Amino acid sequence: MFDYDNLEIICWRCNREKGDNNSFELQYNQDYLSSLADEALARYPTL
C-alpha cells in the first residue's frame, strides 16, 4: 500500500468506484486488454 511503485494517479470518479474493491484493478486491466485486442483485430484482420 505504501510502496512508491504501487502509487497510481486516477481521477476522483475512478478512485470512488474502486474504493477498497481489490477486484476493480483486475476488471479494469481485463477491459483494457480486451479493448486492445479488439482494436488490433480490427486494424489487422486475419487472412
C-alpha positions as CSV (number, residue, x, y, z in Angstrom):
1,M,0.0,0.0,0.0
2,F,2.8,2.4,0.8
3,D,5.2,1.2,-1.8
4,Y,6.1,4.0,-4.3
5,D,5.7,1.6,-7.2
6,N,2.1,1.0,-6.1
7,L,1.0,4.6,-6.5
8,E,-1.1,5.5,-9.5
9,I,-2.9,8.7,-10.4
10,I,-6.5,8.2,-11.2
11,C,-9.5,10.5,-11.4
12,W,-11.8,11.0,-8.4
13,R,-14.6,9.1,-10.2
14,C,-12.4,6.0,-10.7
15,N,-11.0,6.3,-7.2
16,R,-14.5,6.5,-5.7
17,E,-15.6,3.5,-7.8
18,K,-12.6,1.5,-6.7
19,G,-12.8,2.2,-3.0
20,D,-11.5,-0.9,-1.2
21,N,-12.6,-3.2,-4.1
22,N,-9.4,-5.2,-4.9
23,S,-11.1,-6.8,-7.9
24,F,-11.5,-3.4,-9.6
25,E,-8.0,-3.4,-10.9
26,L,-8.3,-6.9,-12.3
27,Q,-11.6,-5.9,-14.1
28,Y,-10.1,-2.7,-15.3
29,N,-7.0,-4.5,-16.7
30,Q,-9.2,-7.1,-18.4
31,D,-11.4,-4.5,-20.0
32,Y,-8.3,-2.6,-21.2
33,L,-6.6,-5.7,-22.6
34,S,-9.9,-6.7,-24.3
35,S,-10.2,-3.3,-26.0
36,L,-6.6,-3.5,-27.2
37,A,-7.2,-6.9,-28.6
38,D,-10.4,-5.8,-30.4
39,E,-8.6,-2.8,-31.8
40,A,-5.7,-4.9,-33.0
41,L,-8.1,-7.4,-34.7
42,A,-10.0,-4.6,-36.3
43,R,-6.8,-3.0,-37.6
44,Y,-5.1,-6.2,-38.7
45,P,-7.8,-8.6,-39.9
46,T,-6.9,-12.3,-40.1
47,L,-6.5,-13.9,-43.5
